[in-house]
Amino acid sequence: MSNNVTVRNEKGKDQIVSLADIAGVDMTAIQEYEGGFDPQPKGVYTFEVKDCEIKTIETRKGDRAVITIETEITAVHAIIDPDVNPEEQLGKTYVETIFISDLAKGLGSLKAIMSNGGFVGSGKLQEMMDAFCGHCFISPIKHRKDKDDADKIYDNFDVKKITPVPATVATQPAQPATAAPIVNPQPAA
């Protein structure tokens, strides 16, 4: 068993630290934190898939199988809240979690995200998840309240509105004319 763990740093990036390093953190510099998590602000973003995996997580109802899609925000197209600075969203990690309590619906949700985002592939689930890494797509983020606790807000991709990133049309610059025009050509004698 390793004494190293992965934690998210103040810039939102994962890093590996030892338990001894964590135990040595000066708590006078740490602010109190009483909340769960802050949902990603409602808006429209370009996401780049960094990791896609199947795993189990512990919930109030016991261990559940989930697929997580870890993404990085690479562009901000719109933010609903005028108090949110769009530039502060760039580079943030956003993780979409798909619960697999119903196998067909759970896997179908992943497939909808992939296909709506312009990803084309086939094969086994693991192969598809591996190939999805590096793919970019545009999605709105929507919020919903927890059915048991209205104070809890969850953020999710708005799957029906996911679109591919438009292909950039490459245009070549006009080439300068180098040949002199032929004026009144004379037939060969």
MDAnalysis code that builds the backbone (N, CA, C; Angstrom):
import MDAnalysis as mda
import numpy as np

u = mda.Universe.empty(567, n_residues=189, atom_resindex=np.repeat(np.arange(189), 3), trajectory=True)
u.add_TopologyAttr("name", ["N", "CA", "C"] * 189)
u.add_TopologyAttr("resid", np.arange(1, 190))
u.add_TopologyAttr("resname", ["MET", "SER", "ASN", "ASN", "VAL", "THR", "VAL", "ARG", "ASN", "GLU", "LYS", "GLY", "LYS", "ASP", "GLN", "ILE", "VAL", "SER", "LEU", "ALA", "ASP", "ILE", "ALA", "GLY", "VAL", "ASP", "MET", "THR", "ALA", "ILE", "GLN", "GLU", "TYR", "GLU", "GLY", "GLY", "PHE", "ASP", "PRO", "GLN", "PRO", "LYS", "GLY", "VAL", "TYR", "THR", "PHE", "GLU", "VAL", "LYS", "ASP", "CYS", "GLU", "ILE", "LYS", "THR", "ILE", "GLU", "THR", "ARG", "LYS", "GLY", "ASP", "ARG", "ALA", "VAL", "ILE", "THR", "ILE", "GLU", "THR", "GLU", "ILE", "THR", "ALA", "VAL", "HIS", "ALA", "ILE", "ILE", "ASP", "PRO", "ASP", "VAL", "ASN", "PRO", "GLU", "GLU", "GLN", "LEU", "GLY", "LYS", "THR", "TYR", "VAL", "GLU", "THR", "ILE", "PHE", "ILE", "SER", "ASP", "LEU", "ALA", "LYS", "GLY", "LEU", "GLY", "SER", "LEU", "LYS", "ALA", "ILE", "MET", "SER", "ASN", "GLY", "GLY", "PHE", "VAL", "GLY", "SER", "GLY", "LYS", "LEU", "GLN", "GLU", "MET", "MET", "ASP", "ALA", "PHE", "CYS", "GLY", "HIS", "CYS", "PHE", "ILE", "SER", "PRO", "ILE", "LYS", "HIS", "ARG", "LYS", "ASP", "LYS", "ASP", "ASP", "ALA", "ASP", "LYS", "ILE", "TYR", "ASP", "ASN", "PHE", "ASP", "VAL", "LYS", "LYS", "ILE", "THR", "PRO", "VAL", "PRO", "ALA", "THR", "VAL", "ALA", "THR", "GLN", "PRO", "ALA", "GLN", "PRO", "ALA", "THR", "ALA", "ALA", "PRO", "ILE", "VAL", "ASN", "PRO", "GLN", "PRO", "ALA", "ALA"])
u.atoms.positions = np.array([
    [0.840, -1.184, 0.000],
    [0.000, 0.000, 0.000],
    [0.883, 1.244, 0.000],
    [0.528, 2.190, -0.862],
    [1.324, 3.397, -1.020],
    [0.875, 4.467, -0.031],
    [1.819, 5.281, 0.372],
    [1.501, 6.431, 1.214],
    [1.311, 7.684, 0.369],
    [1.255, 7.510, -0.954],
    [1.017, 8.629, -1.857],
    [-0.429, 8.614, -2.321],
    [-1.004, 9.803, -2.409],
    [-2.384, 9.938, -2.860],
    [-2.459, 11.068, -3.885],
    [-3.517, 11.043, -4.674],
    [-3.748, 12.116, -5.633],
    [-4.739, 13.095, -5.029],
    [-4.380, 14.370, -5.030],
    [-5.265, 15.427, -4.534],
    [-5.318, 16.527, -5.579],
    [-6.372, 17.311, -5.535],
    [-6.512, 18.442, -6.445],
    [-5.905, 19.664, -5.775],
    [-5.015, 20.362, -6.482],
    [-4.367, 21.544, -5.911],
    [-5.221, 22.789, -6.113],
    [-4.724, 23.925, -5.668],
    [-5.493, 25.170, -5.705],
    [-5.783, 25.640, -7.127],
    [-5.079, 25.103, -8.129],
    [-5.328, 25.455, -9.521],
    [-6.293, 24.474, -10.185],
    [-6.811, 23.518, -9.402],
    [-7.762, 22.556, -9.942],
    [-7.125, 21.386, -10.660],
    [-5.828, 21.228, -10.530],
    [-5.108, 20.137, -11.197],
    [-4.770, 19.054, -10.186],
    [-4.763, 17.808, -10.642],
    [-4.402, 16.693, -9.773],
    [-2.892, 16.634, -9.595],
    [-2.465, 16.296, -8.374],
    [-1.050, 16.089, -8.115],
    [-0.908, 14.996, -7.066],
    [0.205, 14.323, -7.097],
    [0.467, 13.239, -6.158],
    [1.283, 13.791, -4.995],
    [0.799, 13.534, -3.778],
    [1.503, 13.963, -2.567],
    [1.511, 12.804, -1.583],
    [2.419, 12.886, -0.635],
    [2.468, 11.845, 0.390],
    [1.560, 12.225, 1.554],
    [1.156, 11.221, 2.305],
    [0.352, 11.486, 3.505],
    [1.144, 12.342, 4.492],
    [2.465, 12.154, 4.532],
    [3.309, 12.968, 5.415],
    [3.264, 14.437, 4.998],
    [3.240, 14.695, 3.668],
    [3.131, 16.080, 3.189],
    [1.815, 16.707, 3.638],
    [0.735, 15.933, 3.536],
    [-0.565, 16.449, 3.955],
    [-0.576, 16.716, 5.450],
    [0.000, 15.807, 6.224],
    [0.039, 15.969, 7.682],
    [0.854, 17.196, 8.087],
    [1.769, 17.635, 7.228],
    [2.624, 18.781, 7.540],
    [2.086, 20.119, 7.059],
    [0.866, 20.158, 6.500],
    [0.298, 21.417, 6.009],
    [-0.008, 22.336, 7.184],
    [0.412, 23.606, 7.089],
    [0.144, 24.607, 8.109],
    [-1.330, 25.003, 8.030],
    [-2.118, 24.623, 9.011],
    [-3.558, 24.854, 8.999],
    [-3.944, 26.319, 9.171],
    [-3.017, 27.181, 9.608],
    [-3.362, 28.595, 9.748],
    [-3.625, 29.220, 8.378],
    [-3.082, 28.645, 7.318],
    [-3.273, 29.182, 5.976],
    [-4.503, 28.602, 5.286],
    [-5.186, 27.655, 5.911],
    [-6.336, 26.982, 5.299],
    [-7.626, 27.665, 5.727],
    [-8.473, 27.991, 4.737],
    [-9.775, 28.589, 5.033],
    [-10.777, 27.491, 5.342],
    [-11.719, 27.826, 6.215],
    [-12.779, 26.868, 6.539],
    [-13.614, 26.601, 5.299],
    [-14.086, 25.362, 5.181],
    [-14.902, 24.968, 4.035],
    [-16.063, 24.142, 4.554],
    [-17.274, 24.662, 4.402],
    [-18.440, 23.996, 4.964],
    [-19.366, 23.423, 3.902],
    [-19.028, 23.598, 2.651],
    [-19.932, 23.149, 1.593],
    [-19.502, 21.839, 0.983],
    [-20.364, 21.342, 0.100],
    [-20.032, 20.155, -0.665],
    [-19.140, 20.571, -1.822],
    [-19.760, 20.875, -2.929],
    [-18.996, 21.360, -4.065],
    [-19.773, 22.485, -4.729],
    [-19.057, 23.337, -5.427],
    [-19.706, 24.396, -6.185],
    [-19.963, 23.874, -7.588],
    [-21.201, 23.905, -8.036],
    [-21.466, 23.418, -9.388],
    [-20.808, 24.315, -10.430],
    [-20.489, 23.740, -11.570],
    [-19.972, 24.516, -12.691],
    [-21.053, 25.520, -13.077],
    [-20.704, 26.792, -13.249],
    [-21.734, 27.777, -13.611],
    [-22.462, 27.394, -14.896],
    [-23.765, 27.685, -14.931],
    [-24.539, 27.441, -16.150],
    [-23.906, 28.230, -17.282],
    [-23.805, 27.589, -18.423],
    [-23.218, 28.251, -19.577],
    [-22.967, 27.242, -20.674],
    [-22.249, 27.680, -21.703],
    [-21.890, 26.819, -22.825],
    [-20.369, 26.831, -22.936],
    [-19.789, 25.628, -22.995],
    [-18.340, 25.463, -22.943],
    [-17.869, 24.464, -24.002],
    [-16.602, 24.577, -24.371],
    [-15.945, 23.509, -25.114],
    [-15.173, 22.684, -24.098],
    [-15.369, 21.369, -24.171],
    [-14.716, 20.435, -23.255],
    [-13.774, 19.529, -24.035],
    [-12.596, 19.258, -23.452],
    [-11.693, 18.250, -23.992],
    [-11.677, 17.087, -23.011],
    [-11.954, 15.888, -23.511],
    [-11.993, 14.703, -22.661],
    [-10.561, 14.324, -22.276],
    [-10.302, 14.262, -20.977],
    [-8.989, 13.893, -20.454],
    [-8.950, 12.439, -19.995],
    [-10.080, 11.952, -19.465],
    [-10.141, 10.572, -18.982],
    [-11.595, 10.127, -19.010],
    [-11.793, 8.855, -19.270],
    [-13.133, 8.280, -19.267],
    [-12.983, 6.876, -18.702],
    [-13.646, 6.624, -17.571],
    [-13.446, 5.324, -16.932],
    [-14.714, 4.831, -16.249],
    [-14.748, 3.531, -16.035],
    [-15.821, 2.902, -15.289],
    [-15.253, 2.541, -13.922],
    [-16.030, 2.825, -12.873],
    [-15.560, 2.547, -11.516],
    [-16.757, 2.461, -10.588],
    [-16.502, 2.222, -9.324],
    [-17.570, 2.242, -8.324],
    [-17.350, 3.437, -7.409],
    [-18.462, 4.010, -6.952],
    [-18.382, 5.073, -5.959],
    [-19.341, 4.728, -4.831],
    [-19.030, 5.251, -3.667],
    [-19.867, 5.021, -2.495],
    [-20.937, 6.102, -2.444],
    [-22.201, 5.686, -2.308],
    [-23.313, 6.622, -2.213],
    [-24.139, 6.280, -0.980],
    [-25.164, 7.082, -0.729],
    [-26.069, 6.790, 0.396],
    [-26.745, 5.441, 0.228],
    [-26.875, 5.006, -1.015],
    [-27.559, 3.747, -1.310],
    [-26.582, 2.585, -1.502],
    [-25.323, 2.785, -1.106],
    [-24.309, 1.742, -1.261],
    [-23.413, 2.005, -2.453],
    [-22.532, 1.054, -2.750],
    [-21.624, 1.199, -3.884],
    [-22.407, 1.124, -5.182],
    [-22.078, 2.049, -6.102],
    [-22.763, 2.095, -7.397],
    [-21.726, 2.140, -8.507],
    [-22.040, 1.501, -9.619],
    [-21.183, 1.568, -10.801],
    [-21.465, 2.879, -11.532],
    [-20.392, 3.536, -11.939],
    [-20.521, 4.796, -12.676],
    [-19.486, 4.840, -13.799],
    [-19.780, 5.670, -14.777],
    [-18.783, 6.055, -15.774],
    [-18.515, 7.525, -15.525],
    [-17.242, 7.875, -15.392],
    [-16.891, 9.285, -15.226],
    [-16.177, 9.761, -16.486],
    [-16.543, 10.961, -16.902],
    [-15.895, 11.611, -18.036],
    [-15.210, 12.853, -17.471],
    [-13.891, 12.784, -17.335],
    [-13.145, 13.935, -16.831],
    [-12.744, 14.798, -18.015],
    [-13.107, 16.078, -17.943],
    [-12.830, 16.994, -19.044],
    [-12.111, 18.240, -18.545],
    [-11.564, 18.957, -19.489],
    [-10.984, 20.277, -19.207],
    [-11.724, 21.289, -20.070],
    [-12.074, 22.418, -19.489],
    [-12.745, 23.480, -20.232],
    [-11.687, 24.229, -21.044],
    [-11.860, 24.201, -22.377],
    [-10.889, 24.848, -23.257],
    [-11.413, 26.131, -23.887],
    [-12.734, 26.339, -23.823],
    [-13.320, 27.585, -24.347],
    [-14.642, 27.839, -23.633],
    [-14.949, 29.104, -23.448],
    [-16.212, 29.521, -22.838],
    [-16.980, 30.301, -23.900],
    [-18.178, 29.813, -24.239],
    [-18.986, 30.464, -25.271],
    [-20.037, 31.391, -24.666],
    [-20.544, 31.027, -23.471],
    [-21.556, 31.851, -22.806],
    [-21.612, 31.461, -21.335],
    [-21.841, 32.452, -20.483],
    [-22.045, 32.235, -19.053],
    [-23.352, 32.936, -18.700],
    [-24.217, 32.249, -17.968],
    [-25.515, 32.824, -17.606],
    [-25.373, 33.875, -16.509],
    [-24.574, 33.588, -15.489],
    [-24.417, 34.485, -14.337],
    [-23.438, 35.607, -14.682],
    [-23.899, 36.872, -14.679],
    [-23.004, 37.976, -15.037],
    [-21.873, 38.197, -14.032],
    [-21.979, 37.612, -12.832],
    [-20.928, 37.776, -11.830],
    [-19.791, 36.769, -11.997],
    [-19.919, 35.840, -12.931],
    [-18.883, 34.833, -13.151],
    [-17.955, 35.309, -14.257],
    [-16.654, 35.301, -13.986],
    [-15.649, 35.699, -14.967],
    [-15.361, 34.497, -15.876],
    [-15.679, 34.587, -17.165],
    [-15.459, 33.460, -18.069],
    [-14.004, 32.993, -18.115],
    [-13.061, 33.910, -18.011],
    [-11.646, 33.531, -18.084],
    [-11.231, 32.646, -16.920],
    [-11.910, 32.773, -15.777],
    [-11.583, 31.935, -14.621],
    [-12.049, 30.491, -14.822],
    [-12.889, 30.260, -15.817],
    [-13.381, 28.905, -16.089],
    [-12.415, 28.117, -16.973],
    [-11.614, 28.823, -17.763],
    [-10.686, 28.155, -18.670],
    [-9.676, 27.304, -17.905],
    [-9.488, 26.086, -18.366],
    [-8.535, 25.175, -17.735],
    [-9.098, 24.405, -16.559],
    [-10.319, 24.730, -16.136],
    [-10.924, 24.013, -15.013],
    [-11.283, 22.591, -15.419],
    [-11.217, 21.708, -14.459],
    [-11.633, 20.333, -14.671],
    [-13.114, 20.216, -14.371],
    [-13.834, 19.552, -15.247],
    [-15.246, 19.258, -15.020],
    [-15.434, 17.757, -15.216],
    [-16.120, 17.114, -14.271],
    [-16.345, 15.674, -14.349],
    [-17.839, 15.396, -14.431],
    [-18.237, 14.704, -15.491],
    [-19.612, 14.242, -15.655],
    [-19.663, 12.801, -15.163],
    [-20.652, 12.493, -14.324],
    [-20.803, 11.148, -13.782],
    [-22.107, 10.544, -14.287],
    [-21.985, 9.362, -14.875],
    [-23.151, 8.643, -15.384],
    [-23.341, 7.409, -14.516],
    [-24.472, 7.331, -13.817],
    [-24.764, 6.170, -12.972],
    [-25.273, 5.029, -13.852],
    [-24.813, 3.824, -13.549],
    [-25.181, 2.659, -14.343],
    [-26.067, 1.738, -13.515],
    [-27.183, 2.259, -13.006],
    [-28.118, 1.400, -12.289],
    [-28.966, 0.632, -13.292],
    [-29.235, 1.233, -14.443],
    [-29.884, 0.558, -15.564],
    [-28.826, 0.504, -16.663],
    [-28.351, -0.707, -16.979],
    [-27.219, -0.863, -17.890],
    [-27.470, -0.205, -19.245],
    [-28.603, -0.479, -19.854],
    [-28.881, 0.053, -21.190],
    [-28.969, 1.581, -21.176],
    [-29.631, 2.143, -20.159],
    [-29.767, 3.602, -20.090],
    [-28.427, 4.267, -19.764],
    [-27.665, 3.687, -18.841],
    [-26.371, 4.262, -18.486],
    [-25.409, 4.280, -19.656],
    [-25.272, 3.122, -20.321],
    [-24.374, 3.058, -21.477],
    [-24.925, 3.886, -22.636],
    [-26.252, 3.934, -22.754],
    [-26.871, 4.769, -23.787],
    [-26.602, 6.247, -23.556],
    [-26.537, 6.668, -22.290],
    [-26.213, 8.071, -21.976],
    [-24.795, 8.410, -22.430],
    [-23.854, 7.500, -22.160],
    [-22.477, 7.720, -22.614],
    [-22.439, 7.796, -24.134],
    [-23.129, 6.877, -24.797],
    [-23.129, 6.854, -26.257],
    [-23.745, 8.132, -26.826],
    [-24.790, 8.660, -26.182],
    [-25.406, 9.910, -26.634],
    [-24.423, 11.080, -26.515],
    [-23.698, 11.147, -25.396],
    [-22.700, 12.215, -25.230],
    [-21.656, 12.116, -26.327],
    [-21.175, 10.882, -26.560],
    [-20.146, 10.678, -27.581],
    [-20.651, 11.053, -28.969],
    [-21.790, 10.497, -29.373],
    [-22.255, 10.716, -30.746],
    [-22.734, 12.156, -30.958],
    [-23.431, 12.742, -29.991],
    [-23.852, 14.140, -30.129],
    [-22.654, 15.069, -30.243],
    [-21.545, 14.681, -29.588],
    [-20.328, 15.482, -29.635],
    [-19.463, 15.229, -30.860],
    [-19.948, 14.375, -31.786],
    [-19.213, 14.148, -33.022],
    [-18.190, 13.035, -32.963],
    [-18.172, 12.274, -31.869],
    [-17.229, 11.165, -31.765],
    [-17.798, 9.965, -32.502],
    [-16.996, 9.378, -33.361],
    [-17.408, 8.206, -34.108],
    [-16.480, 7.061, -33.724],
    [-17.071, 5.960, -33.328],
    [-16.268, 4.802, -32.965],
    [-17.157, 3.607, -32.741],
    [-16.539, 2.467, -32.636],
    [-17.281, 1.250, -32.345],
    [-16.358, 0.304, -31.594],
    [-16.955, -0.691, -30.982],
    [-16.163, -1.661, -30.244],
    [-16.674, -1.821, -28.834],
    [-15.856, -2.399, -28.009],
    [-16.207, -2.647, -26.617],
    [-16.150, -1.341, -25.825],
    [-16.854, -1.312, -24.702],
    [-16.949, -0.109, -23.880],
    [-15.577, 0.463, -23.553],
    [-14.647, -0.361, -23.055],
    [-13.333, 0.147, -22.667],
    [-12.601, 0.760, -23.853],
    [-12.694, 0.114, -25.021],
    [-12.051, 0.645, -26.227],
    [-12.632, 2.009, -26.593],
    [-13.952, 2.125, -26.485],
    [-14.619, 3.394, -26.812],
    [-14.214, 4.492, -25.831],
    [-14.172, 4.152, -24.538],
    [-13.801, 5.157, -23.537],
    [-12.364, 5.614, -23.757],
    [-11.455, 4.676, -24.052],
    [-10.059, 5.038, -24.300],
    [-9.936, 5.951, -25.519],
    [-10.658, 5.611, -26.585],
    [-10.587, 6.399, -27.819],
    [-11.226, 7.776, -27.654],
    [-12.170, 7.908, -26.729],
    [-12.860, 9.184, -26.488],
    [-11.920, 10.227, -25.888],
    [-10.887, 9.777, -25.188],
    [-9.925, 10.699, -24.573],
    [-9.242, 11.522, -25.671],
    [-9.206, 12.834, -25.467],
    [-8.627, 13.749, -26.438],
    [-9.675, 14.390, -27.336],
    [-10.893, 13.849, -27.351],
    [-11.965, 14.394, -28.184],
    [-12.507, 15.677, -27.552],
    [-12.907, 16.629, -28.386],
    [-13.492, 17.890, -27.919],
    [-14.927, 18.007, -28.421],
    [-15.766, 18.624, -27.613],
    [-17.160, 18.879, -27.999],
    [-17.659, 20.090, -27.230],
    [-18.803, 20.614, -27.674],
    [-19.420, 21.779, -27.034],
    [-20.678, 21.315, -26.317],
    [-20.847, 21.770, -25.076],
    [-22.050, 21.414, -24.331],
    [-22.459, 22.538, -23.393],
    [-23.761, 22.740, -23.285],
    [-24.251, 23.580, -22.199],
    [-24.150, 22.796, -20.891],
    [-24.001, 23.521, -19.796],
    [-24.095, 22.937, -18.454],
    [-25.427, 23.390, -17.884],
    [-26.198, 22.437, -17.398],
    [-27.468, 22.760, -16.755],
    [-27.392, 22.357, -15.290],
    [-28.263, 22.909, -14.480],
    [-28.331, 22.591, -13.051],
    [-29.647, 21.895, -12.745],
    [-29.598, 21.018, -11.749],
    [-30.814, 20.389, -11.247],
    [-30.670, 20.222, -9.745],
    [-31.803, 20.232, -9.059],
    [-31.804, 20.080, -7.608],
    [-31.907, 18.607, -7.235],
    [-31.285, 18.255, -6.123],
    [-31.402, 16.905, -5.578],
    [-32.850, 16.662, -5.185],
    [-33.401, 15.513, -5.558],
    [-34.814, 15.257, -5.270],
    [-35.097, 15.129, -3.778],
    [-34.060, 14.806, -2.969],
    [-34.243, 14.666, -1.524],
    [-33.786, 15.882, -0.735],
    [-33.009, 16.783, -1.383],
    [-32.460, 17.946, -0.690],
    [-32.365, 19.105, -1.684],
    [-33.350, 19.976, -1.664],
    [-33.441, 21.070, -2.639],
    [-32.271, 22.051, -2.555],
    [-31.523, 22.031, -1.446],
    [-30.373, 22.923, -1.328],
    [-29.164, 22.398, -2.102],
    [-29.189, 21.116, -2.472],
    [-28.094, 20.509, -3.227],
    [-28.345, 20.698, -4.713],
    [-27.374, 21.300, -5.381],
    [-27.479, 21.544, -6.818],
    [-26.446, 20.670, -7.528],
    [-26.906, 19.975, -8.563],
    [-26.014, 19.166, -9.391],
    [-25.883, 19.819, -10.757],
    [-24.713, 19.670, -11.356],
    [-24.485, 20.189, -12.700],
    [-24.272, 19.017, -13.643],
    [-24.788, 19.161, -14.848],
    [-24.664, 18.100, -15.834],
    [-24.571, 18.684, -17.235],
    [-23.984, 17.878, -18.157],
    [-24.068, 18.220, -19.565],
    [-25.545, 18.234, -19.950],
    [-25.929, 19.148, -20.821],
    [-27.269, 19.129, -21.401],
    [-27.147, 18.269, -22.661],
    [-27.288, 16.954, -22.483],
    [-26.935, 15.965, -23.503],
    [-27.621, 16.227, -24.836],
    [-28.871, 16.623, -24.822],
    [-29.599, 16.851, -26.071],
    [-29.047, 18.049, -26.851],
    [-28.263, 18.906, -26.189],
    [-27.740, 20.103, -26.855],
    [-26.235, 20.029, -27.102],
    [-25.619, 18.864, -26.859],
    [-24.193, 18.697, -27.142],
    [-23.986, 18.726, -28.648],
    [-22.934, 19.416, -29.086],
    [-22.608, 19.482, -30.511],
    [-21.113, 19.259, -30.718],
    [-20.753, 18.832, -31.916],
    [-19.321, 18.719, -32.221],
    [-18.686, 20.104, -32.296],
    [-17.393, 20.162, -32.109],
    [-16.661, 21.407, -32.333],
    [-16.600, 21.585, -33.844],
    [-17.015, 22.739, -34.363],
    [-16.985, 22.921, -35.818],
    [-15.578, 22.743, -36.369],
    [-15.501, 22.067, -37.509],
    [-14.200, 21.881, -38.164],
    [-13.710, 23.229, -38.670],
    [-12.444, 23.472, -38.498],
    [-11.854, 24.708, -38.992],
    [-11.609, 24.542, -40.484],
    [-12.096, 25.465, -41.247],
    [-11.891, 25.407, -42.686],
    [-10.539, 26.021, -42.981],
    [-9.651, 25.191, -43.495],
    [-8.306, 25.667, -43.811],
    [-8.342, 26.325, -45.189],
    [-7.926, 27.549, -45.235],
    [-7.861, 28.240, -46.521],
    [-6.412, 28.568, -46.801],
    [-6.015, 28.372, -48.035],
    [-4.652, 28.698, -48.418],
    [-4.625, 30.124, -48.954],
    [-3.575, 30.856, -48.620],
    [-3.483, 32.212, -49.149],
    [-3.301, 32.177, -50.668],
    [-3.790, 33.213, -51.307],
    [-3.647, 33.289, -52.760],
    [-2.171, 33.308, -53.127],
    [-1.824, 32.566, -54.148],
    [-0.433, 32.515, -54.609],
    [-0.191, 33.645, -55.604],
    [0.927, 34.337, -55.474],
    [1.201, 35.413, -56.429],
    [1.482, 34.824, -57.814],
    [1.068, 35.561, -58.812],
    [1.333, 35.116, -60.191],
    [2.806, 35.294, -60.477],
    [3.438, 34.257, -61.020],
    [4.870, 34.343, -61.308],
    [5.155, 34.289, -62.795],
    [4.247, 33.747, -63.566],
    [4.508, 33.651, -65.001],
    [3.979, 34.892, -65.694],
    [4.728, 35.370, -66.672],
    [4.289, 36.528, -67.458],
    [3.184, 36.078, -68.397],
    [2.155, 36.891, -68.543],
    [1.088, 36.488, -69.449],
    [1.587, 36.412, -70.900],
    [0.987, 35.531, -71.647],
    [1.331, 35.419, -73.064],
    [0.432, 36.358, -73.828],
    [1.060, 37.289, -74.575],
    [0.292, 38.263, -75.329],
    [0.555, 38.018, -76.824],
    [-0.477, 37.880, -77.597],
    [-0.373, 37.677, -79.031],
    [0.675, 36.623, -79.399],
    [0.440, 35.379, -79.024],
    [1.445, 34.375, -79.342],
    [1.600, 34.247, -80.871],
    [2.787, 34.031, -81.329],
    [3.087, 33.878, -82.757],
    [3.240, 32.400, -83.043],
    [2.628, 31.919, -84.107],
    [2.821, 30.520, -84.438],
    [4.280, 30.233, -84.769],
    [4.697, 29.028, -84.474],
    [6.094, 28.641, -84.750],
    [6.293, 28.560, -86.261],
    [7.410, 29.010, -86.752],
    [7.662, 29.035, -88.195],
    [8.294, 27.763, -88.662],
])
